[in-house]
Amino acid sequence: FSSSFVGNFYPFEHILLLLWHNVKCMKENFVLNCGEKLRELRKEFNFTQKYVADYLEIDRSNYSKYELGKLEINITMLVKLAKLYNVTTDYILCVKDN
């Protein structure tokens, strides 16, 4: 291989891999931050995970995955949660404070 390779990749491929990795990390952090916000709101309202899961019409274990950042929240659940806590969807998504 010539010196134009970086490991097994051409420089351009290496840059794409770095960008993909950074986006993946940002997405994981975003999901985790949303989960933390959901847990914070739930505790503020003294709700149990079961109560919120029942409100959302999902299993408690799936709701728990939202809080743990192991499952991405879909738009339907996001809107229901915003209504439950009387906040904006942006607030839950940590886009801005209410």
N, C-alpha and C positions, 0 to 999 in steps of 0.2 A: 504494500500500500504506500501511496505517496504521503508527503507531509501535509497535504491538504485535508486529510482525514482527522477527525477528532474522535478518538476511540474507533468505533465501527461506523461512524456517521460523517457525512460531509458537514462543513460548518453550518450551512443553512438548515440541515436536518437537526443538528444539535440545538440551534436557536429555537426551532419549532418545538422540540422536546422540552426545552426549558420553559417556553411560554405555556405549553400544555400543562406542565407540572405546576406552574404558578397559578394558572386558572383553576386547576383542580384543588389546590390548597386554599385559594380564596373561597371557592364554593363550599368546601368542608368547614371553613371557619364561619362562613355566613350561616350555614345550617346549624352549627353549634351555637352561634350567638342568638339565633331565633329560638332555639330550644331553651337557652338560659332565660330569655325574655318570657317565654311561655311559663316556665316554672316560677319565675318571679311574680308574674301576674296571678297565677293560680294560688300561690301562697298568700299574696296580698289580699285576695278575696276569700281566703280560708276554704278553698274548694279542694276536694280530693281528686286524684287522677280519675277515679271511677266516675265521679260526678261530671267532670268535663267530658270524659269519653262517652258517657251516656247522652250528654247534650249533643255531642257530635255524631252520635249513633255509630260508634266504632268500638272495638275492643279496647280495654284498658291497656293491654300490652302494646297495641299500636300507638296509642296516645303517649305512652311512656317513651316510645322510640322517637317521637317528635321532640320531647324534652331532652332526650339524650343526644339528639343530633344524628340519630341513626336512620331517620326516615325524613325525607323532604316533605314539607307541608304543601298540599295542593291548594289551589285558589279557593275552592269551595270551603275547605276547612278553615282557611285563613279568614275568609269573610265571616264565617260563623263565630270564630274566636274573637274577632274584632267587635262583633255585636255583643257577645257574652260579656266582654270586659269593658265595653263602651269606649274603645280606643280606635284609632285608625289602623288600617293594615300597615301603613308605613311605620307606625310605632312598633308593631310586632316584628316587622322585618328589620328593625333597628336603622331605618333610613333617617328618621328624625324623632326627637322626643315630642310627646304631647304636651 
